Structure formats: structure tokens, C-alpha cells
Amino acid sequence: MRGLALLPIDVINPLDFPEADRLLRFIPAMTRKIRRLKQRAKKAEVPVVYLNDNFGRWHSDFRSQVQYCLSDESLGREMVKQLQPEESDYFVLKPKHSGFFATPLNMLLREIGARRLILTGIAGNFCVLLTANDAYLRDYELFIPADCVASNFERDNRQALELMQKILKADIRPSLNIKFPRNSFAGN
């Protein structure tokens, strides 16, 4: 899987939006799966690019966003503790739902040689779906492991995954079924 990158979407998140209580029940299982997937990706030297909303905090950078989401009052604190970026990870703050809209993501992916993307995170029926759509329009091959994506409602998540599989040709196999050959980073 040369030219592969892992993109966790909106996992650095305080979960302080109105419908977050509906999403919270899915977060622990999704977080464990993404953490394991990221560990396997890092071992195979697959680059990780965090795509994250700035949650209206226009005066912050990504590191400030992580610290904000780790605060005691953050409902997303446990998720962020388990999924926080490492020094070697990339990050892109996005102003809207798609990771490609008004960001340098496409340029970054080309720079690191990524043509295959593994999308994970929240919400499957919103930011993951819109990022997947924009990636598909740019000819990226998509892997969206069904166990690494969550939405407010199970039905919405399932429908979004089915749509991404059917229309965007995304491979939605579970994360454990994604194989990482050694040295899959495009630059090696």
C-alpha cells in the first residue's frame, strides 16, 4: 500500500456541541479502534494527517486546540488523550466540514506522496463523508474502516458508509482487515 496516509478527522474534539450526547456512546469503541489502527500505521511508517475543525477558535493553533480539548471540562478528553498527535504527525485545521475546503490538505498529501487515504473519525455522516467526497473528486483511493467512524445515530453512520462504498468506491472493511506492509510510506 505505497502512497498511503491515515487521516483522523475531528478526533481532537471537546464534544461540546448540542448533539454530542448522542455521539458519546460510540466514542470509546471508535477511539480504541482508531488508536490501534494508528499504532499499526506508525509501525509501517504510514504518515498520519490530523484534520480538525477549529471549533470557532480562530486565534488558536493545533497544539492549543489539543490542550483545550484535554481540559477537565472537555467531554472529549478521554478520546483526545488516547488519540493525541505525535511529534511526527501532520495536522490541518479546517474552517468547514471537508478537510479539503480552503486548506492545504491536497498539497500536503501530494508532497508526502499519498494517493490512498484511510479516513477515520467523526462524524461519519458529515465531516468524514464530505472529506471522502472531495478526496474522491481528486482521484484518491479511499479506505474508510466502518469501525473507526461514528455519527450521532447508528443508522446515519451505516447509511453514510454505504453511500461512500457505493458512490465513492470506498473500501469500508473493518480496521483489523487493513494490511500495512512495512515501509508503505511513499518516500521510502
BELFEN-V18188 format. One record per run of one state. SS is the DSSP state (2 for helix, 1 for strand, 0 for the rest). FROM is the first residue (numbers start at 1). LEN is the number of residues. If there is no record, write none. Layout:
ss=SS from=FROM len=LEN
ss=SS from=FROM len=LEN
This chain:
ss=0 from=1 len=3
ss=1 from=4 len=6
ss=0 from=10 len=10
ss=2 from=20 len=24
ss=0 from=44 len=3
ss=1 from=47 len=7
ss=0 from=54 len=8
ss=2 from=62 len=8
ss=0 from=70 len=7
ss=2 from=77 len=7
ss=0 from=84 len=6
ss=1 from=90 len=5
ss=0 from=95 len=10
ss=2 from=105 len=7
ss=0 from=112 len=4
ss=1 from=116 len=7
ss=0 from=123 len=1
ss=2 from=124 len=14
ss=0 from=138 len=3
ss=1 from=141 len=3
ss=0 from=144 len=2
ss=2 from=146 len=3
ss=1 from=149 len=2
ss=0 from=151 len=3
ss=2 from=154 len=13
ss=0 from=167 len=4
ss=1 from=171 len=1
ss=0 from=172 len=3
ss=2 from=175 len=3
ss=0 from=178 len=11
